[in-house]
Amino acid sequence: MIRSGKLDQSIAIERMTETVSASGAVSKAWAVIATVRAELVQQSADEYLAGYGEAQEGNLLFRIRYLPDLTTADRVTYDGTAYDIDQIAELGRKRGLELRLKGGAK
């Protein structure tokens, strides 16, 4: 169970959208689909990835309340930096999600 008192961070979940102009040109942009409260569980992945020889800075682990239709194609913006969603794990039966994010996204 996720305790609301631990959800002390705010993150924005973004999804790539495409728009077609009158001339037919397609442009892509990230659009915010949700702004949610989150618990920052892990700020660095050094301990998590060091055993695999892939230690990187900038990896984060967040826990949020369950959000349907979230995929690894989406991204998270936290503290002014965009991160790719590397892995999504469901906590309980639709009680929450654990989001493992990697390095600053482009």
DSSP file with accessible surface (Angstrom, degrees, kcal/mol):
  #  RESIDUE AA STRUCTURE BP1 BP2  ACC     N-H-->O    O-->H-N    N-H-->O    O-->H-N    TCO  KAPPA ALPHA  PHI   PSI    X-CA   Y-CA   Z-CA
    1    1 A M              0   0  175      0, 0.0     2,-0.6     0, 0.0    91,-0.1   0.000 360.0 360.0 360.0 142.1    0.0    0.0    0.0
    2    2 A I        -     0   0   15     93,-0.2     2,-0.4    89,-0.1     5,-0.0  -0.845 360.0-141.7 -97.5 121.8    1.2    3.5   -0.8
    3    3 A R    >   -     0   0  174     -2,-0.6     3,-1.6     1,-0.1     4,-0.5  -0.704   8.7-138.7 -84.5 130.8    0.9    5.9    2.1
    4    4 A S  G >  S+     0   0   87     -2,-0.4     3,-1.1     1,-0.3    -1,-0.1   0.801  99.2  65.9 -61.9 -28.2   -0.2    9.4    1.0
    5    5 A G  G 3  S+     0   0   70      1,-0.3    -1,-0.3     3,-0.0    -3,-0.0   0.765  98.2  53.7 -64.9 -24.3    2.3   11.0    3.4
    6    6 A K  G <  S+     0   0  112     -3,-1.6     2,-2.1     1,-0.2    34,-0.3   0.617  83.4  89.9 -84.9 -13.5    5.2    9.6    1.5
    7    7 A L    <   +     0   0   15     -3,-1.1    32,-0.2    -4,-0.5    -1,-0.2  -0.485  48.3 139.0 -83.0  73.1    4.0   11.1   -1.8
    8    8 A D        +     0   0   94     -2,-2.1     2,-0.3    30,-0.2    -1,-0.2   0.355  45.7  74.4-104.6   6.3    5.9   14.3   -1.3
    9    9 A Q  E     -A   38   0A  53     29,-2.3    29,-2.8    -3,-0.2     2,-0.5  -0.860  67.5-140.3-116.5 155.1    7.2   14.9   -4.9
   10   10 A S  E     +A   37   0A  61     -2,-0.3    69,-0.4    27,-0.2     2,-0.3  -0.961  23.0 177.4-116.7 128.6    5.4   16.1   -7.9
   11   11 A I  E     -A   36   0A   1     25,-2.6    25,-2.4    -2,-0.5     2,-0.5  -0.944  21.3-138.7-128.1 152.1    6.1   14.6  -11.4
   12   12 A A  E     -AB  35  77A  18     65,-2.2    65,-2.8    -2,-0.3     2,-0.5  -0.935  11.7-149.5-110.0 131.4    4.6   15.1  -14.8
   13   13 A I  E     -AB  34  76A   0     21,-3.5    20,-3.0    -2,-0.5    21,-1.5  -0.892  20.5-167.7-101.2 127.4    3.9   12.2  -17.1
   14   14 A E  E     -AB  32  75A  24     61,-3.0    61,-2.3    -2,-0.5     2,-0.4  -0.869  11.5-161.7-120.6 150.8    4.2   13.1  -20.8
   15   15 A R  E     -A   31   0A  84     16,-2.6    16,-2.4    -2,-0.3     2,-0.2  -0.981  29.0-109.9-130.9 141.6    3.2   11.3  -24.0
   16   16 A M  E     -A   30   0A  79     -2,-0.4     2,-0.3    57,-0.3    14,-0.2  -0.516  39.9-172.4 -70.3 128.9    4.5   12.0  -27.5
   17   17 A T  E     -A   29   0A  56     12,-3.1    12,-2.2    -2,-0.2     2,-0.4  -0.920  13.2-146.5-123.1 152.8    1.7   13.5  -29.7
   18   18 A E  E     -A   28   0A 119     -2,-0.3     2,-0.4    10,-0.2    10,-0.2  -0.961  12.2-171.6-118.7 136.5    1.6   14.3  -33.4
   19   19 A T  E     -A   27   0A  81      8,-2.6     8,-2.7    -2,-0.4     2,-0.5  -0.965  13.1-145.9-125.6 145.8   -0.2   17.2  -35.0
   20   20 A V  E     -A   26   0A 100     -2,-0.4     6,-0.2     6,-0.2     5,-0.1  -0.947  16.3-145.3-112.8 123.2   -0.8   17.8  -38.7
   21   21 A S    >   -     0   0   55      4,-2.7     3,-1.9    -2,-0.5     0, 0.0  -0.271  33.4 -97.1 -79.1 172.6   -0.8   21.4  -39.9
   22   22 A A  T 3  S+     0   0  117      1,-0.3    -1,-0.1     2,-0.1    -2,-0.0   0.821 126.2  56.1 -59.8 -30.4   -3.0   22.7  -42.7
   23   23 A S  T 3  S-     0   0  106      2,-0.1    -1,-0.3     1,-0.0     3,-0.1   0.559 121.6-108.1 -79.9  -7.8   -0.1   22.3  -45.1
   24   24 A G  S <  S+     0   0   45     -3,-1.9     2,-0.2     1,-0.3    -2,-0.1   0.431  70.1 144.9  97.0  -0.8    0.2   18.6  -44.2
   25   25 A A        -     0   0   56     -5,-0.1    -4,-2.7     1,-0.0     2,-0.5  -0.535  41.8-140.8 -73.5 135.7    3.4   18.9  -42.2
   26   26 A V  E     -A   20   0A  84     -2,-0.2     2,-0.4    -6,-0.2    -6,-0.2  -0.847  19.3-173.8 -99.7 129.3    3.6   16.5  -39.2
   27   27 A S  E     -A   19   0A  65     -8,-2.7    -8,-2.6    -2,-0.5     2,-0.4  -0.964  10.2-149.5-123.5 144.4    5.1   17.8  -36.0
   28   28 A K  E     +A   18   0A 136     -2,-0.4     2,-0.3   -10,-0.2   -10,-0.2  -0.882  22.3 161.7-112.8 142.5    5.8   15.9  -32.8
   29   29 A A  E     -A   17   0A  55    -12,-2.2   -12,-3.1    -2,-0.4     2,-0.4  -0.986  39.5-107.7-154.0 155.5    5.8   17.2  -29.3
   30   30 A W  E     -A   16   0A  76     -2,-0.3     2,-0.4   -14,-0.2   -14,-0.2  -0.737  34.4-167.2 -86.5 132.2    5.5   15.9  -25.7
   31   31 A A  E     -A   15   0A  37    -16,-2.4   -16,-2.6    -2,-0.4     2,-0.4  -0.962  24.7-116.5-121.3 137.6    2.2   16.7  -24.0
   32   32 A V  E     +A   14   0A  81     -2,-0.4   -18,-0.3   -18,-0.2     3,-0.1  -0.584  31.8 174.8 -72.4 123.9    1.5   16.3  -20.3
   33   33 A I  E     +     0   0A  76    -20,-3.0     2,-0.3    -2,-0.4   -19,-0.2   0.628  67.2   3.6-103.1 -19.2   -1.1   13.6  -19.7
   34   34 A A  E     -A   13   0A  22    -21,-1.5   -21,-3.5     2,-0.0     2,-0.5  -0.952  50.1-153.8-163.4 143.6   -1.0   13.7  -15.9
   35   35 A T  E     +A   12   0A  95     -2,-0.3     2,-0.3   -23,-0.2   -23,-0.2  -0.996  35.2 173.9-117.7 119.5    0.7   15.4  -13.0
   36   36 A V  E     -A   11   0A  33    -25,-2.4   -25,-2.6    -2,-0.5     2,-0.3  -0.864  35.4-109.6-128.4 160.2    0.8   13.1  -10.0
   37   37 A R  E     -A   10   0A 127     -2,-0.3    28,-0.5   -27,-0.2     2,-0.3  -0.675  44.1-178.1 -85.4 143.5    2.2   12.9   -6.5
   38   38 A A  E     -AC   9  64A   0    -29,-2.8   -29,-2.3    -2,-0.3     2,-0.5  -0.959  29.9-127.1-143.9 158.1    5.1   10.5   -6.1
   39   39 A E  E     - C   0  63A  33     24,-2.6    24,-2.0    -2,-0.3     2,-0.8  -0.944  23.4-139.7-105.8 122.2    7.5    9.0   -3.6
   40   40 A L  E     + C   0  62A  41     -2,-0.5    22,-0.2   -34,-0.3     3,-0.1  -0.746  29.6 169.9 -81.4 109.9   11.2    9.2   -4.6
   41   41 A V  E     +     0   0A  54     20,-2.8     2,-0.4    -2,-0.8    -1,-0.2   0.855  64.7  13.2 -90.7 -39.9   12.5    5.8   -3.5
   42   42 A Q  E     - C   0  61A  40     19,-1.4    19,-2.1     1,-0.1    -1,-0.3  -0.989  50.9-174.8-145.4 127.6   16.0    5.9   -5.1
   43   43 A Q  S    S+     0   0  115     -2,-0.4     2,-0.4    17,-0.2    15,-0.3   0.741  76.5  35.7 -95.7 -27.0   17.9    8.8   -6.6
   44   44 A S        -     0   0   35     14,-0.1     3,-0.3    13,-0.1     4,-0.2  -0.968  61.2-150.6-129.0 146.2   20.9    7.0   -8.0
   45   45 A A     >  +     0   0    2     11,-0.8     4,-3.0    -2,-0.4     5,-0.4   0.214  64.0 113.6 -98.4  15.7   21.1    3.5   -9.5
   46   46 A D  H  > S+     0   0   64      1,-0.2     4,-1.8     2,-0.2    -1,-0.2   0.935  83.4  39.0 -54.6 -48.2   24.7    2.9   -8.4
   47   47 A E  H  4 S+     0   0  151     -3,-0.3     4,-0.5     1,-0.2    -1,-0.2   0.887 118.2  50.0 -69.8 -36.3   23.8    0.1   -6.1
   48   48 A Y  H  4 S+     0   0   96     -4,-0.2    -2,-0.2     1,-0.2    -1,-0.2   0.921 124.4  24.8 -69.6 -43.3   21.1   -1.4   -8.4
   49   49 A L  H ><>S+     0   0   22     -4,-3.0     5,-1.6     1,-0.1     3,-1.6   0.581  96.1  89.8-101.3 -11.0   23.2   -1.5  -11.6
   50   50 A A  G ><5S+     0   0   58     -4,-1.8     3,-1.4    -5,-0.4     5,-0.2   0.869  84.2  58.7 -58.1 -35.8   26.8   -1.7  -10.2
   51   51 A G  G 3 5S+     0   0   76     -4,-0.5    -1,-0.3     1,-0.3    -2,-0.1   0.743 107.5  47.4 -66.0 -19.8   26.6   -5.5  -10.2
   52   52 A Y  G < 5S-     0   0  169     -3,-1.6    -1,-0.3    -4,-0.1    -2,-0.2   0.368 113.9-114.7-102.1   1.9   25.9   -5.5  -13.9
   53   53 A G  T < 5S+     0   0   70     -3,-1.4    -3,-0.2    -4,-0.4    -2,-0.1   0.740  90.2 104.8  74.2  22.1   28.7   -3.1  -14.8
   54   54 A E      < +     0   0  111     -5,-1.6    -4,-0.2    -8,-0.1    -3,-0.1  -0.004  40.7 162.2-123.4  28.7   26.3   -0.5  -16.0
   55   55 A A        +     0   0   57     -6,-0.3     2,-0.3    -5,-0.2    -9,-0.1  -0.286  13.2 172.5 -57.6 126.9   26.3    2.1  -13.1
   56   56 A Q        -     0   0   92    -11,-0.0   -11,-0.8    47,-0.0     3,-0.5  -0.987  28.1-129.3-135.2 146.7   24.9    5.4  -14.4
   57   57 A E  S    S+     0   0  163     -2,-0.3    46,-0.2     1,-0.2   -13,-0.1  -0.607  85.5  47.6 -89.7 158.0   24.0    8.6  -12.7
   58   58 A G  S    S+     0   0   31      1,-0.3     2,-0.3   -15,-0.3    -1,-0.2   0.527  73.3 134.1  93.9   5.0   20.7   10.2  -13.2
   59   59 A N        -     0   0   14     -3,-0.5    -1,-0.3    43,-0.2     2,-0.3  -0.709  32.5-171.3 -90.4 142.0   18.5    7.1  -12.7
   60   60 A L  E     - D   0 101A   4     41,-1.3    41,-3.2    -2,-0.3     2,-0.4  -0.925  18.3-153.3-130.8 156.2   15.4    7.4  -10.4
   61   61 A L  E     +CD  42 100A   8    -19,-2.1   -20,-2.8    -2,-0.3   -19,-1.4  -0.990  21.1 179.7-131.3 119.5   12.9    5.1   -8.9
   62   62 A F  E     -CD  40  99A   0     37,-2.5    37,-3.2    -2,-0.4     2,-0.4  -0.913  18.7-151.5-118.4 149.9    9.4    6.5   -8.1
   63   63 A R  E     +CD  39  98A  77    -24,-2.0   -24,-2.6    -2,-0.3     2,-0.3  -0.978  25.5 168.2-116.2 132.5    6.2    5.0   -6.6
   64   64 A I  E     -CD  38  97A   1     33,-2.5    33,-2.7    -2,-0.4   -26,-0.1  -0.883  41.5 -86.6-133.8 166.0    2.9    6.5   -7.6
   65   65 A R  E     - D   0  96A 122    -28,-0.5    31,-0.3    -2,-0.3    30,-0.1  -0.384  69.7 -72.0 -67.4 157.2   -0.7    5.6   -7.3
   66   66 A Y        -     0   0   74     29,-1.0    -1,-0.2    28,-0.2    31,-0.1  -0.202  52.1-175.2 -57.1 134.3   -2.0    3.3  -10.1
   67   67 A L    >   -     0   0   41     -3,-0.1     3,-0.9     3,-0.0    -1,-0.1  -0.967  19.3-134.3-133.3 114.5   -2.4    5.1  -13.4
   68   68 A P  T 3  S+     0   0   75      0, 0.0     0, 0.0     0, 0.0     0, 0.0  -0.284  81.3  20.7 -69.5 155.9   -3.9    3.1  -16.3
   69   69 A D  T 3  S+     0   0  133      1,-0.2     2,-0.4     0, 0.0     0, 0.0   0.625  78.8 148.5  66.6  17.0   -2.5    3.0  -19.8
   70   70 A L    <   +     0   0   21     -3,-0.9     2,-0.3     2,-0.0    -1,-0.2  -0.676  22.2 178.2 -80.5 134.1    1.0    4.1  -18.8
   71   71 A T    >   -     0   0   63     -2,-0.4     3,-1.5     4,-0.0    14,-0.1  -0.856  45.7-105.7-131.1 170.6    3.7    2.7  -21.0
   72   72 A T  T 3  S+     0   0   86     -2,-0.3    13,-0.4     1,-0.3    -2,-0.0   0.558 113.9  71.8 -74.8  -6.2    7.5    2.8  -21.4
   73   73 A A  T 3  S+     0   0   72     11,-0.1   -57,-0.3     2,-0.1    -1,-0.3   0.680  89.1  77.3 -78.6 -17.1    6.9    5.0  -24.5
   74   74 A D  S <  S-     0   0    5     -3,-1.5    11,-1.2   -59,-0.1     2,-0.3  -0.259  72.5-147.6 -80.8 175.4    5.9    7.8  -22.1
   75   75 A R  E     -BE  14  84A  33    -61,-2.3   -61,-3.0     9,-0.2     2,-0.4  -0.933   4.9-130.7-141.9 166.6    8.3    9.9  -20.1
   76   76 A V  E     -BE  13  83A   0      7,-2.6     7,-3.4    -2,-0.3     2,-0.5  -0.960   8.4-153.9-121.4 135.9    8.5   11.6  -16.7
   77   77 A T  E     +BE  12  82A  32    -65,-2.8   -65,-2.2    -2,-0.4     2,-0.4  -0.954  22.2 169.5-109.0 125.3    9.6   15.2  -16.0
   78   78 A Y  E >   - E   0  81A  25      3,-2.7     3,-1.8    -2,-0.5   -67,-0.1  -0.997  65.1  -9.8-137.6 127.7   10.9   15.7  -12.5
   79   79 A D  T 3  S-     0   0  140    -69,-0.4    -1,-0.1    -2,-0.4     3,-0.1   0.871 129.6 -51.7  55.1  39.5   12.7   18.8  -11.2
   80   80 A G  T 3  S+     0   0   75      1,-0.2     2,-0.4    -3,-0.0    -1,-0.3   0.487 118.1 104.0  81.8   2.0   13.0   20.3  -14.7
   81   81 A T  E <   -E   78   0A  58     -3,-1.8    -3,-2.7    23,-0.0     2,-0.4  -0.955  63.4-136.7-120.9 137.3   14.6   17.2  -16.3
   82   82 A A  E     -E   77   0A  17     -2,-0.4    23,-4.3    23,-0.3     2,-0.4  -0.755  21.7-168.8 -92.3 136.6   12.9   14.7  -18.6
   83   83 A Y  E     -EF  76 104A  27     -7,-3.4    -7,-2.6    -2,-0.4     2,-0.2  -0.976  21.0-122.8-125.9 139.6   13.5   10.9  -17.9
   84   84 A D  E     -EF  75 102A  61     18,-1.3    18,-2.2    19,-0.9     2,-0.7  -0.553  29.3-118.5 -74.0 143.3   12.7    7.9  -20.1
   85   85 A I  E     + F   0 101A   6    -11,-1.2    16,-0.2   -13,-0.4     3,-0.1  -0.760  35.1 176.5 -83.9 114.9   10.6    5.3  -18.4
   86   86 A D  E     +     0   0A  80     14,-2.7     2,-0.3    -2,-0.7    15,-0.2   0.829  63.2   4.6 -88.5 -35.7   12.7    2.2  -18.4
   87   87 A Q  E     - F   0 100A  94     13,-1.7    13,-2.7   -16,-0.1     2,-0.4  -0.996  55.3-158.3-154.7 142.7   10.5   -0.2  -16.4
   88   88 A I  E     - F   0  99A  51     -2,-0.3     2,-0.4    11,-0.2    11,-0.2  -0.994  12.2-175.2-125.3 125.8    7.0   -0.2  -14.9
   89   89 A A  E     - F   0  98A  39      9,-2.3     9,-2.9    -2,-0.4     2,-0.3  -0.983  21.7-131.5-122.7 131.9    6.0   -2.6  -12.1
   90   90 A E  E     - F   0  97A 101     -2,-0.4     2,-0.6     7,-0.2     7,-0.2  -0.640  15.8-147.3 -81.2 134.6    2.5   -2.9  -10.7
   91   91 A L  E  >> - F   0  96A  48      5,-3.1     4,-1.5    -2,-0.3     5,-1.4  -0.908  61.7 -34.2-103.7 121.3    2.2   -2.8   -6.9
   92   92 A G  T  45S-     0   0   59     -2,-0.6     2,-1.1     3,-0.2     4,-0.1  -0.238 114.6 -31.8  64.8-158.5   -0.6   -4.9   -5.5
   93   93 A R  T  45S-     0   0  228      1,-0.2    -1,-0.1     2,-0.0    -2,-0.0  -0.772 121.4 -43.2 -97.4  91.4   -3.7   -5.2   -7.6
   94   94 A K  T  45S+     0   0  135     -2,-1.1   -28,-0.2     2,-0.2    -1,-0.2   0.816 107.8 120.8  56.7  34.4   -3.9   -1.8   -9.3
   95   95 A R  T  <5S-     0   0  145     -4,-1.5   -29,-1.0     1,-0.3     2,-0.3   0.782  78.7 -23.3 -91.9 -33.7   -2.9    0.0   -6.0
   96   96 A G  E   < -DF  65  91A   0     -5,-1.4    -5,-3.1   -31,-0.3     2,-0.4  -0.982  53.9-125.1-165.6 173.2    0.3    1.6   -7.3
   97   97 A L  E     -DF  64  90A   8    -33,-2.7   -33,-2.5    -2,-0.3     2,-0.5  -0.980  10.3-146.4-131.8 146.0    3.1    1.6   -9.9
   98   98 A E  E     -DF  63  89A  38     -9,-2.9    -9,-2.3    -2,-0.4     2,-0.6  -0.971  18.9-161.1-111.2 120.8    6.8    1.6   -9.5
   99   99 A L  E     -DF  62  88A   0    -37,-3.2   -37,-2.5    -2,-0.5     2,-0.6  -0.923   6.3-161.7-108.2 119.7    8.5    3.6  -12.2
  100  100 A R  E     -DF  61  87A  33    -13,-2.7   -14,-2.7    -2,-0.6   -13,-1.7  -0.900  17.5-167.8 -99.3 120.1   12.2    3.0  -12.9
  101  101 A L  E     -DF  60  85A   1    -41,-3.2   -41,-1.3    -2,-0.6     2,-0.4  -0.806   6.4-149.3-110.7 149.9   13.6    6.0  -14.9
  102  102 A K  E     - F   0  84A  87    -18,-2.2   -18,-1.3    -2,-0.3   -43,-0.2  -0.938  43.5 -46.6-124.0 146.6   16.9    6.3  -16.7
  103  103 A G  E    S-     0   0A  20     -2,-0.4   -19,-0.9   -46,-0.2    -1,-0.2   0.636  88.6 -50.2  16.5 165.2   19.1    9.3  -17.5
  104  104 A G  E     - F   0  83A  49    -21,-0.2   -21,-0.3    -3,-0.1     2,-0.1  -0.445  64.5-130.2 -60.3 127.5   17.9   12.6  -18.9
  105  105 A A              0   0   20    -23,-4.3   -23,-0.3   -29,-0.2    -1,-0.1  -0.388 360.0 360.0 -76.9 159.4   15.7   11.9  -21.9
  106  106 A K              0   0  222     -2,-0.1    -1,-0.1     0, 0.0   -23,-0.0  -0.634 360.0 360.0 -94.0 360.0   16.2   13.8  -25.2
